[in-house]
Amino acid sequence: SGERVGAATRGEKDDRYYFEMKTSLPEIDRETQYYQVWLLSRLPYDFFSLGEMVTDEEGFFVLEWETPGDENYSNYTQVIITLNQDEGSSDPGTHLVEGEFGN
């Protein structure tokens, strides 16, 4: 819809690439569903999951992630949030939110 639902930042902290996101998404049944964040690179095409979002004390869905090593993911410019069913599939679920970092 083009509506802003949150904010994401990325960069380098303590010599590691990091990503942080805070969004106001609809409540879900945590027993059967979860929100998952993905980073996508267009060239070369690749994507990977940053993990499952949790809620903070204010009720916002949040995710904080940093690389385990010195990898740089600055060419992963697209951010996708999916709604997944808790049925064990590692594939991306239904796309709910898509955004892109500027260059």
N, C-alpha and C positions, 0 to 999 in steps of 0.2 A: 504493500500500500504506500510505501515511501514514508511512513510514519516512523519517527525516531522512538526506539524502545529501550535504548541504553547507550552505554559508551564502552569503548575498548581502547586500551593503550598497549603499546609494545615498545621494546627497546632493549637496552643492555644494562644490567645491574650486576655488579660484582663479577664482571667478565663473562656473564651468561645472558643469553637471550631470554627475555621474559614476555609474558602476555597476561593482561588482566582485563576482566570484563565484568560489568555490572548492568543488569537488565531488569525491567519490570514485565515479566511474562505472566500469563495466566496460571493460577494454581492448577496442579495436576494431582492425580492419585499416585502418590509416591510408592505404593505397593506394586503398581503395575506399569508405571511410566517414568521416564526421566528425560531431561534436556541434556543434549550432548553438543559440545563445541568442536568444530572442525576448522583447520586452516587449509587453504587450497592455493596451489601455485598453477598459473596458467601455462607458463613456459619455463621449463618443461612441465607438462601436466603431472601433478601429484597432489595428494591430500592425505591428511592424517588427523586422528582424533586427539584433542587436548584433554578429553575426559568429560566426566559428568558434572553438571552444575549443582551447586548446593545453595541453600539460602542463608543470608546473613541475619543479624539480629533485627534488621529493619524489614525483613521479608523480601528483599531483592534477591534474584538469582545471580550468583557470582561464580567466577572461576579465576584462579590464580595458577599460573604454570610457568616453569622455567626449564630450560634444557638441562639434561643430566650432565652434559659435557660442554664443549666450546663450539657446538654447531651454531650456525647463523641461519635463521629462517626469514630473513627480510624479504626474500622473493615470494614468500607465501602471503599474498596481499588480500585474499578474499577470506572472509569469516562467515561461517554458516552455523546456525543453531538448528538442530533437528529435535523432533519429538520422537522418542523411541519407546517401544514396548519392551518390558522386562522379560524377554523370552530367549535371551542368550545370543541373538544375532549381533555380529560385529559390524554389519553394514549400516550406512547412514539411514536414518529414519526419514520421516516426512520433514521437508525443509519448511521451517517457520520464519526464520529471519536470515537475511543475507546482507552483508555489508562489505565494503572494500576500503582498505587503507590507501590514502593518496601517496603519490611518489614524491 
